[in-house]
Amino acid sequence: MTYNNSNDSGPGQPEMKDILDAAGVWVEPPNIRRGGESGVLKVELQGLTFYKKQQVGHVYRSLRHPFGYPTVAREAKAMRAAASLGVATPSLLHSDVRKDHGEWKAVMVTAALEGYVSLEDFYAQGMRESIGQRRYHEVLEAYGSLLAKWNSGRWQHGCLYLKHVFIDFSEPNIKVAFLDFEKARRRLTAVKASRHDLRQVKRRSGWGNEEWEAFCRGYRYSFGTNAERLLVAC
């Protein structure tokens, strides 16, 4: 059984077959969990960078898939939903899920986020201090605004560590993108999706009151009604 979502290679881009066949370098060595293995390879071809996630027997279970289904399929679905909501992610170039001799195998290829830096590296490399407090608060507002847009579509990210939030503040309008949608899922209401993600953000950010309020300003702006009640409850 195969489900394939592959974009045609653009001008100057390598063929998907060449990306899939490339050895690459592990940036996330295969981890053993969910009944199988999953890891991410960095592939550089023709001056471009791609990330290839490979999985064997790495599944999630749900009412629809009680016996398990590759997490790549759920991640690719969430990334397509993000695109429809105007939520930036790495470009999804290819995803494939198949069963081989009774074992699930999956692969997903994304393009690198050129010009972006993770919030984790942003703090570690002292960029917060170098851009000044006003600009820093604009970064947090942009993060809050994008998360509100995602949650408003009833989507929950489910894994909001600083390393999964990427920013580009090289232009006047700050850009934010999310990575790692492996645990993302659609909730019955936007409120349920928001509550889970907001609590994760607050718990994992390490922000003070002023930083949290800057994030909340962006969130309120995009989420609208009910935002205040959700933010106060965090």
C-alpha atoms as a printed R data frame, in Angstrom:
    type eleno elety resid chain resno       x      y       z
1   ATOM     1    CA   MET     A     1   0.000  0.000   0.000
2   ATOM     2    CA   THR     A     2   1.532  3.317  -1.064
3   ATOM     3    CA   TYR     A     3   0.483  6.929  -0.572
4   ATOM     4    CA   ASN     A     4   2.667  9.381  -2.417
5   ATOM     5    CA   ASN     A     5   2.718 13.172  -2.409
6   ATOM     6    CA   SER     A     6   5.572 14.478  -4.502
7   ATOM     7    CA   ASN     A     7   6.113 17.894  -6.036
8   ATOM     8    CA   ASP     A     8   7.826 18.258  -9.388
9   ATOM     9    CA   SER     A     9  11.411 19.454  -9.121
10  ATOM    10    CA   GLY     A    10  11.712 23.155  -9.800
11  ATOM    11    CA   PRO     A    11  14.317 24.779 -12.068
12  ATOM    12    CA   GLY     A    12  17.800 24.006 -10.820
13  ATOM    13    CA   GLN     A    13  16.557 21.482  -8.264
14  ATOM    14    CA   PRO     A    14  17.745 17.872  -8.175
15  ATOM    15    CA   GLU     A    15  15.353 15.089  -9.080
16  ATOM    16    CA   MET     A    16  13.471 13.577  -6.146
17  ATOM    17    CA   LYS     A    17  15.001 10.195  -6.953
18  ATOM    18    CA   ASP     A    18  18.471 11.680  -6.439
19  ATOM    19    CA   ILE     A    19  17.448 13.107  -3.050
20  ATOM    20    CA   LEU     A    20  15.933  9.806  -1.964
21  ATOM    21    CA   ASP     A    21  18.999  7.852  -3.101
22  ATOM    22    CA   ALA     A    22  21.512 10.231  -1.456
23  ATOM    23    CA   ALA     A    23  23.241  8.921   1.668
24  ATOM    24    CA   GLY     A    24  23.067 12.194   3.598
25  ATOM    25    CA   VAL     A    25  24.304 12.865   7.121
26  ATOM    26    CA   TRP     A    26  22.292 12.101  10.244
27  ATOM    27    CA   VAL     A    27  21.128 15.241  12.042
28  ATOM    28    CA   GLU     A    28  18.760 13.210  14.172
29  ATOM    29    CA   PRO     A    29  20.089  9.664  14.490
30  ATOM    30    CA   PRO     A    30  17.428  6.955  14.379
31  ATOM    31    CA   ASN     A    31  15.629  6.646  17.699
32  ATOM    32    CA   ILE     A    32  13.838  3.534  18.816
33  ATOM    33    CA   ARG     A    33  10.276  4.219  19.913
34  ATOM    34    CA   ARG     A    34   6.666  3.747  18.853
35  ATOM    35    CA   GLY     A    35   7.552  0.186  17.942
36  ATOM    36    CA   GLY     A    36  10.166  1.123  15.340
37  ATOM    37    CA   GLU     A    37  12.871  3.537  14.189
38  ATOM    38    CA   SER     A    38  12.782  7.124  12.958
39  ATOM    39    CA   GLY     A    39  15.617  9.473  12.019
40  ATOM    40    CA   VAL     A    40  16.403 12.539   9.892
41  ATOM    41    CA   LEU     A    41  19.154 12.906   7.293
42  ATOM    42    CA   LYS     A    42  20.532 16.161   5.885
43  ATOM    43    CA   VAL     A    43  21.054 15.947   2.126
44  ATOM    44    CA   GLU     A    44  22.971 18.575   0.152
45  ATOM    45    CA   LEU     A    45  22.691 18.498  -3.637
46  ATOM    46    CA   GLN     A    46  23.321 21.164  -6.283
47  ATOM    47    CA   GLY     A    47  23.906 23.778  -3.610
48  ATOM    48    CA   LEU     A    48  20.546 23.122  -1.939
49  ATOM    49    CA   THR     A    49  19.747 21.530   1.419
50  ATOM    50    CA   PHE     A    50  17.002 18.998   2.073
51  ATOM    51    CA   TYR     A    51  15.914 16.957   5.084
52  ATOM    52    CA   LYS     A    52  14.860 13.346   4.668
53  ATOM    53    CA   LYS     A    53  12.963 11.631   7.473
54  ATOM    54    CA   GLN     A    54  13.120  7.834   7.291
55  ATOM    55    CA   GLN     A    55  10.982  5.483   9.340
56  ATOM    56    CA   VAL     A    56  10.609  1.732   9.774
57  ATOM    57    CA   GLY     A    57   7.753  0.458  11.925
58  ATOM    58    CA   HIS     A    58   7.406  3.875  13.572
59  ATOM    59    CA   VAL     A    59   3.640  4.202  14.045
60  ATOM    60    CA   TYR     A    60   0.868  5.927  15.944
61  ATOM    61    CA   ARG     A    61  -2.466  4.392  16.851
62  ATOM    62    CA   SER     A    62  -5.933  5.911  16.647
63  ATOM    63    CA   LEU     A    63  -9.557  4.883  16.232
64  ATOM    64    CA   ARG     A    64  -9.036  4.956  12.483
65  ATOM    65    CA   HIS     A    65  -5.732  3.060  12.680
66  ATOM    66    CA   PRO     A    66  -5.978  0.824  15.774
67  ATOM    67    CA   PHE     A    67  -3.121 -1.393  14.544
68  ATOM    68    CA   GLY     A    68  -0.794  1.490  13.818
69  ATOM    69    CA   TYR     A    69   0.090  3.788  10.918
70  ATOM    70    CA   PRO     A    70   3.354  5.664  10.164
71  ATOM    71    CA   THR     A    71   3.706  9.011  11.892
72  ATOM    72    CA   VAL     A    72   5.048 10.471   8.631
73  ATOM    73    CA   ALA     A    73   1.527 10.256   7.214
74  ATOM    74    CA   ARG     A    74   0.120 12.282  10.111
75  ATOM    75    CA   GLU     A    75   2.948 14.811   9.867
76  ATOM    76    CA   ALA     A    76   2.509 15.313   6.118
77  ATOM    77    CA   LYS     A    77  -1.236 15.786   6.573
78  ATOM    78    CA   ALA     A    78  -0.646 18.434   9.242
79  ATOM    79    CA   MET     A    79   1.855 20.270   7.056
80  ATOM    80    CA   ARG     A    80  -0.617 20.396   4.183
81  ATOM    81    CA   ALA     A    81  -3.215 21.753   6.615
82  ATOM    82    CA   ALA     A    82  -0.722 24.376   7.793
83  ATOM    83    CA   ALA     A    83  -0.226 25.541   4.220
84  ATOM    84    CA   SER     A    84  -3.987 25.957   3.794
85  ATOM    85    CA   LEU     A    85  -4.116 28.050   6.993
86  ATOM    86    CA   GLY     A    86  -1.214 30.276   5.982
87  ATOM    87    CA   VAL     A    87   1.070 28.806   8.647
88  ATOM    88    CA   ALA     A    88   4.658 28.578   7.414
89  ATOM    89    CA   THR     A    89   6.545 25.270   7.535
90  ATOM    90    CA   PRO     A    90   9.427 23.804   5.566
91  ATOM    91    CA   SER     A    91   8.210 23.017   2.039
92  ATOM    92    CA   LEU     A    92   6.890 19.470   1.882
93  ATOM    93    CA   LEU     A    93   8.396 17.994  -1.279
94  ATOM    94    CA   HIS     A    94   7.649 14.303  -0.923
95  ATOM    95    CA   SER     A    95   5.998 11.809   1.401
96  ATOM    96    CA   ASP     A    96   5.575  8.097   0.910
97  ATOM    97    CA   VAL     A    97   4.073  5.401   3.131
98  ATOM    98    CA   ARG     A    98   4.090  1.723   2.264
99  ATOM    99    CA   LYS     A    99   3.892 -1.709   3.807
100 ATOM   100    CA   ASP     A   100   6.763 -4.019   2.913
101 ATOM   101    CA   HIS     A   101   6.557 -7.654   4.003
102 ATOM   102    CA   GLY     A   102   4.161 -6.726   6.800
103 ATOM   103    CA   GLU     A   103   6.258 -3.810   8.087
104 ATOM   104    CA   TRP     A   104   5.438 -0.134   7.671
105 ATOM   105    CA   LYS     A   105   8.085  2.005   5.961
106 ATOM   106    CA   ALA     A   106   7.855  5.743   5.363
107 ATOM   107    CA   VAL     A   107   9.919  8.647   4.066
108 ATOM   108    CA   MET     A   108   9.351 12.396   3.928
109 ATOM   109    CA   VAL     A   109  11.463 15.073   2.232
110 ATOM   110    CA   THR     A   110  11.347 18.774   3.070
111 ATOM   111    CA   ALA     A   111  13.360 21.753   1.896
112 ATOM   112    CA   ALA     A   112  15.571 23.636   4.344
113 ATOM   113    CA   LEU     A   113  14.215 26.859   5.837
114 ATOM   114    CA   GLU     A   114  16.740 29.251   4.361
115 ATOM   115    CA   GLY     A   115  17.335 32.428   6.356
116 ATOM   116    CA   TYR     A   116  15.600 31.168   9.501
117 ATOM   117    CA   VAL     A   117  17.055 30.368  12.920
118 ATOM   118    CA   SER     A   118  15.415 28.340  15.667
119 ATOM   119    CA   LEU     A   119  14.402 30.121  18.849
120 ATOM   120    CA   GLU     A   120  16.715 27.707  20.664
121 ATOM   121    CA   ASP     A   121  19.716 28.980  18.665
122 ATOM   122    CA   PHE     A   122  18.405 32.547  18.835
123 ATOM   123    CA   TYR     A   123  18.838 32.466  22.608
124 ATOM   124    CA   ALA     A   124  21.994 30.351  22.637
125 ATOM   125    CA   GLN     A   125  23.810 32.666  20.196
126 ATOM   126    CA   GLY     A   126  22.889 35.880  22.018
127 ATOM   127    CA   MET     A   127  20.685 37.257  19.248
128 ATOM   128    CA   ARG     A   128  18.102 38.363  21.775
129 ATOM   129    CA   GLU     A   129  20.504 40.933  23.203
130 ATOM   130    CA   SER     A   130  21.811 42.038  19.812
131 ATOM   131    CA   ILE     A   131  18.443 43.068  18.316
132 ATOM   132    CA   GLY     A   132  17.143 45.158  21.228
133 ATOM   133    CA   GLN     A   133  14.082 44.684  23.407
134 ATOM   134    CA   ARG     A   134  11.517 46.251  21.067
135 ATOM   135    CA   ARG     A   135  12.500 44.039  18.150
136 ATOM   136    CA   TYR     A   136  12.695 41.032  20.455
137 ATOM   137    CA   HIS     A   137   9.130 41.614  21.612
138 ATOM   138    CA   GLU     A   138   8.059 41.863  17.971
139 ATOM   139    CA   VAL     A   139   9.547 38.397  17.442
140 ATOM   140    CA   LEU     A   140   7.467 37.016  20.315
141 ATOM   141    CA   GLU     A   141   4.334 38.763  19.040
142 ATOM   142    CA   ALA     A   142   4.852 37.207  15.605
143 ATOM   143    CA   TYR     A   143   5.231 33.776  17.239
144 ATOM   144    CA   GLY     A   144   2.015 34.252  19.203
145 ATOM   145    CA   SER     A   145   0.139 35.426  16.127
146 ATOM   146    CA   LEU     A   146   1.170 32.412  14.044
147 ATOM   147    CA   LEU     A   147   0.321 29.926  16.789
148 ATOM   148    CA   ALA     A   148  -3.121 31.534  17.161
149 ATOM   149    CA   LYS     A   149  -3.703 31.131  13.424
150 ATOM   150    CA   TRP     A   150  -2.771 27.444  13.690
151 ATOM   151    CA   ASN     A   151  -4.940 26.849  16.747
152 ATOM   152    CA   SER     A   152  -7.870 28.737  15.227
153 ATOM   153    CA   GLY     A   153  -8.019 26.060  12.569
154 ATOM   154    CA   ARG     A   154  -8.560 23.530  15.419
155 ATOM   155    CA   TRP     A   155  -5.031 22.200  15.000
156 ATOM   156    CA   GLN     A   156  -2.771 21.359  17.927
157 ATOM   157    CA   HIS     A   157   0.977 21.178  17.363
158 ATOM   158    CA   GLY     A   158   1.680 19.093  20.444
159 ATOM   159    CA   CYS     A   159   5.480 19.492  20.540
160 ATOM   160    CA   LEU     A   160   6.327 23.169  20.910
161 ATOM   161    CA   TYR     A   161   9.925 23.202  22.072
162 ATOM   162    CA   LEU     A   162  12.081 26.220  21.194
163 ATOM   163    CA   LYS     A   163  13.934 24.109  18.615
164 ATOM   164    CA   HIS     A   164  10.687 23.660  16.675
165 ATOM   165    CA   VAL     A   165   9.964 27.382  16.264
166 ATOM   166    CA   PHE     A   166  11.989 29.156  13.562
167 ATOM   167    CA   ILE     A   167  12.204 32.888  12.938
168 ATOM   168    CA   ASP     A   168  13.549 35.223  10.272
169 ATOM   169    CA   PHE     A   169  13.900 38.808  11.450
170 ATOM   170    CA   SER     A   170  16.100 40.050   8.585
171 ATOM   171    CA   GLU     A   171  13.222 42.062   7.085
172 ATOM   172    CA   PRO     A   172  10.837 44.560   8.734
173 ATOM   173    CA   ASN     A   173   8.068 41.941   8.777
174 ATOM   174    CA   ILE     A   174   9.190 39.076  10.981
175 ATOM   175    CA   LYS     A   175   8.543 35.583   9.637
176 ATOM   176    CA   VAL     A   176   7.870 32.552  11.845
177 ATOM   177    CA   ALA     A   177   7.668 28.893  10.860
178 ATOM   178    CA   PHE     A   178   6.941 25.676  12.741
179 ATOM   179    CA   LEU     A   179   8.706 22.320  12.459
180 ATOM   180    CA   ASP     A   180   8.053 18.766  13.610
181 ATOM   181    CA   PHE     A   181   4.345 18.058  13.213
182 ATOM   182    CA   GLU     A   182   4.690 14.410  14.192
183 ATOM   183    CA   LYS     A   183   2.370 14.843  17.182
184 ATOM   184    CA   ALA     A   184   0.026 17.356  15.552
185 ATOM   185    CA   ARG     A   185  -3.659 16.552  15.437
186 ATOM   186    CA   ARG     A   186  -7.003 18.165  14.748
187 ATOM   187    CA   ARG     A   187  -9.144 18.834  17.825
188 ATOM   188    CA   LEU     A   188 -12.911 19.179  18.109
189 ATOM   189    CA   THR     A   189 -12.622 22.873  18.964
190 ATOM   190    CA   ALA     A   190 -10.076 25.658  18.619
191 ATOM   191    CA   VAL     A   191 -10.227 26.144  22.379
192 ATOM   192    CA   LYS     A   192  -9.027 22.577  23.041
193 ATOM   193    CA   ALA     A   193  -6.215 22.931  20.513
194 ATOM   194    CA   SER     A   194  -5.178 26.274  21.999
195 ATOM   195    CA   ARG     A   195  -5.255 25.195  25.621
196 ATOM   196    CA   HIS     A   196  -2.787 22.362  25.062
197 ATOM   197    CA   ASP     A   197  -0.296 24.351  22.982
198 ATOM   198    CA   LEU     A   198  -0.395 27.476  25.140
199 ATOM   199    CA   ARG     A   199   0.421 25.500  28.268
200 ATOM   200    CA   GLN     A   200   3.372 23.912  26.472
201 ATOM   201    CA   VAL     A   201   4.669 27.290  25.307
202 ATOM   202    CA   LYS     A   202   4.498 28.807  28.761
203 ATOM   203    CA   ARG     A   203   6.084 25.806  30.440
204 ATOM   204    CA   ARG     A   204   8.945 25.378  27.962
205 ATOM   205    CA   SER     A   205   9.812 28.962  27.024
206 ATOM   206    CA   GLY     A   206  11.414 30.129  30.267
207 ATOM   207    CA   TRP     A   207  10.049 33.641  29.643
208 ATOM   208    CA   GLY     A   208   9.450 36.363  32.197
209 ATOM   209    CA   ASN     A   209   6.196 38.320  32.493
210 ATOM   210    CA   GLU     A   210   7.083 40.922  29.839
211 ATOM   211    CA   GLU     A   211   8.043 38.260  27.314
212 ATOM   212    CA   TRP     A   212   4.888 36.249  27.939
213 ATOM   213    CA   GLU     A   213   2.777 39.377  27.531
214 ATOM   214    CA   ALA     A   214   4.464 40.176  24.204
215 ATOM   215    CA   PHE     A   215   3.636 36.667  22.972
216 ATOM   216    CA   CYS     A   216   0.060 37.065  24.253
217 ATOM   217    CA   ARG     A   217  -0.418 40.338  22.335
218 ATOM   218    CA   GLY     A   218   0.235 38.519  19.093
219 ATOM   219    CA   TYR     A   219  -1.950 35.604  20.109
220 ATOM   220    CA   ARG     A   220  -4.899 37.849  21.031
221 ATOM   221    CA   TYR     A   221  -4.631 39.715  17.746
222 ATOM   222    CA   SER     A   222  -4.988 36.576  15.613
223 ATOM   223    CA   PHE     A   223  -7.188 34.378  17.788
224 ATOM   224    CA   GLY     A   224  -9.799 36.973  18.741
225 ATOM   225    CA   THR     A   225 -12.744 35.971  20.954
226 ATOM   226    CA   ASN     A   226 -11.913 33.629  23.847
227 ATOM   227    CA   ALA     A   227  -8.172 34.339  23.629
228 ATOM   228    CA   GLU     A   228  -8.032 36.172  26.954
229 ATOM   229    CA   ARG     A   229  -9.784 33.388  28.828
230 ATOM   230    CA   LEU     A   230  -7.342 30.841  27.408
231 ATOM   231    CA   LEU     A   231  -4.279 32.928  28.194
232 ATOM   232    CA   VAL     A   232  -5.335 33.631  31.765
233 ATOM   233    CA   ALA     A   233  -5.924 29.933  32.366
234 ATOM   234    CA   CYS     A   234  -2.345 28.979  31.397
